[in-house]
Amino acid sequence: MKKLSIGLRLTLSYVAIFALGELVFGVGMWFVLQNNLYNLVDGTLERQVEDLKNFLLAQKKDASLAQLQEQVTATYSIEHSGDYLEIYLETGDPIYRSAFLQANPRILLPPTQIKHPLYRSRHVGDQHFRFAFQHLTANGHVYTVEMGIPADDAVETLLMFRSYMLMFAPFLLLVSAGVGYGMSRRALAPVEAQVHTKNATQLTPAPGSNTSTDTV
C-alpha cells in the first residue's frame, strides 16, 4: 500500500482537528441555545403558576372540596392556561384536570413523586410541551400542581439550528481541507526544493569523470 505523502497527512490532520472543533462548538452551542430557549418558556410557565397561586389564595379558607372544584373548573375551563392543568389536594383528592390531560395522562407525574419543583419536556404526537410539577401552599392547603404550556416554537428553533449546522459543517470541512492543503504545500516547499536539488546533483556527472567505455 502506497504511503501517504507528508502534505496529505498534514492536510488530514488539519481537517481532523477542525472537525473536532466543529463538533465541540456545535454541541456546546446546541446546549446553550436549548437552555436559553427553555428558560424563556419556563419563565412564562412560572408566571402562569404564580397566577394560579394568587387565584387559590383568593378562595375562601373554609371552602369545601366541591366548592374548590367548582371555582377552579369555572375559571380555568375557559382560560387557555387551563388547557394543560391538573390540581390535587394534599389528601390526593382531584380538584381539576383538563380534557387534554384526561386524554393524555401518561405525560403527568404521580403526585407522590413530586418532592420539589420540576420542569420537564413532554411531547404528544407532533406537539411539544414544557411542564411544571410542584406544590403550592394557599389558605392552609397544600396543592399539587402540574401545569404545561406549548413549546413548539422553542423546539422548531432548535431543529432549525441543527439543520443549519449540518448544512454548513461539510462546506466548512471542505474549505478547511483546501486551506490546510495549501498551508502544507507552502510549509513543505523548502523541503521539496532541497530534495529536488539533491536528486539533480546525484544525477549530474562529476567534472572530469569518464562516462563512456572505449572498446579495443
N, C-alpha and C positions, 0 to 999 in steps of 0.2 A: 504493500500500500504506500502510495506516494506521500511523503511527509509534507505537511502544510508549510508554506513559506512563513518567515518571521512577520512580514507585513500582514498577512492574512490572520495569523494568530493574534497579533496585536489588535486588529480590527474586531475580531470576535470577542476579545477581552473588553474592548470599549463598549460593544453592544451589550454584553452580559451585565456590565456594571450599570449602564444606562437603564437596561430593562429592570434590574433590581431597584434602582432609584425610582423608576416609574411606578413599580408595584407598591413600594413603601409609601410614596406620595399619594397614589390613588386610594389605597386602603385608608390611609390617615385622613385624607380629605372626605372620604365617604363617611367615616365615623363622626368627624367634626360637623359635617352638614346634617347628618341624621340627628345628632344630639341637639343642634340648634333648632331644627325644624320641630322636633318633638317637644322641645322646651316651649316653643310658641303655642303648640297645640295644648300642652299641659297647662299653660297659663290660662287659656280660655276655659279649660275644664275646671281649674281651681276656682275661677270666678263663678262658674255655674254652681259648684258645690257650696261656695260661700252664700250664694243667693238662696239655695235650698236650706242652709242652716238658719239664715235670717227668717225664712218662712216658717220653719219649725219653731223658732223662738217666739214667733208671733201667735202661736196657737195657745189655747188655754192650758194652764198647768195641769188641771184635773180632767183634761179631755180623755174620753174613753177610746179604746182601740177602734171602735166603729166610727167615732167622730173623726179620728185622725185619718182613717181610710177614706172617709167621705171627703174631707177637706183636701187631702193630697190628690185624690183622684179628680176632684172637680177642678183643681188648679192645673195640675201637670198633664192631664189627658188632653188639654187643648194648647199646651205650650210645646214648642219644639224641643226644649231641654228635657221634656218628659218622655221623649221617644225612646231613649235608651237608659231608663232609670229603674232601679229596684231599691226598695227600702224595707228593712226589717227592724222590729223592736229587739231590744236586748234579750227578750224572752224567746225570740225565734218566731214570733208572730209576724206574718207578712202584712205590710201596710199598702204597698203599691208595687206593681210590676207592669211595665209597658207591654203592649201587644207584641212588639218586635222581640223583646226578651222572652216572652212566653213562647214564641215560635223558635227561639234560638237560645235555649237555656245553657248550652254547652260552653258559651263564651263567658259565663259567670263563674265566680268562685263561691264555694260554700261559705256561709257567714263564719263558721268556726275556724276557717283558715285565715281569716283577716285579723292579724295581730297588730299591724301598723299600716300607715298609708302606703298604698302600692299603685303604680302606674304600669299598665300593660297594653301591648298592642294586640288587637284581635282582628280577624277577618272572617267575613261570611260571604262566600261566593267571590265576587269581584269587588266587594266593598271592604274598606279598611277603617278601623276604629282605634281610638285610644280610650281606655277605661281607667277610672279612679276607683279604688276599693279602700274604704276607710270607715272609721267610726266617728259619729258626730254626737256631741252632748248638748241637749237643749231641754230646758224646763225639767231637769231631773231625770230625763230619759236618755238612754244611750241607743242611738240608731246605727244600724249597719247600712251603709250606702254604697251602691255600685252604680256609677254613672259614666256614660260614654258619649263621645262626640265623633262625627266622621273625620277621618284623617286621610281621605283620598288625595287631597292636594299635596300633602307632605310626601306621600308615597310616590305619586306621579313625578314630583320634583326629583326624588332620589333615583327613580328609574331613568329619567331623562339624563341626569348627571352620569349615571353608569353607561348609558348608551353613548354619550359624547366621549367618555373616557375610552371605551372600546373602539370608537371610531378613529380617534386621533392617535392612540397608542401605537398601532402599526406604522402609521405615517412617520411619527417621531422616531421610531426604531430605524426605519429606512434612512431617514436624514442622519441619524447618529452613525449608522454604518458607513454612509458616504463620507461624512466628516472624519470619522475615525480612520478610514482607509487613506484619505488624503493626508492626514496628520502623520500616519505611519510611513507613507511614501516619502514625505519631506524629512522625517526624522532619520530614515534609513538611507537617504540619498548619498551622504558622505561615505557610508559603508559600502554601498553598491559601487561608487566611483573608485574606491580603493581596491575592491575585488576586481573590477574591470581592468584597472591599471596593472594589477599583479598578474592577471591572466595574459594581458598583452605582452608584458615583459617576459613571461615564460615562453611565449610563442615566438619572440623575436630572437634570431641567432646572435650570439655574441660576436663583436668585431674580430676579424682575423680567423674565425673558425671556418673549416672546410666542410661544406655540406654535401659535397659530391665525392664519389669514389672513382679513381682512374682505373681503367681496365688495361692490363698489359697484353 
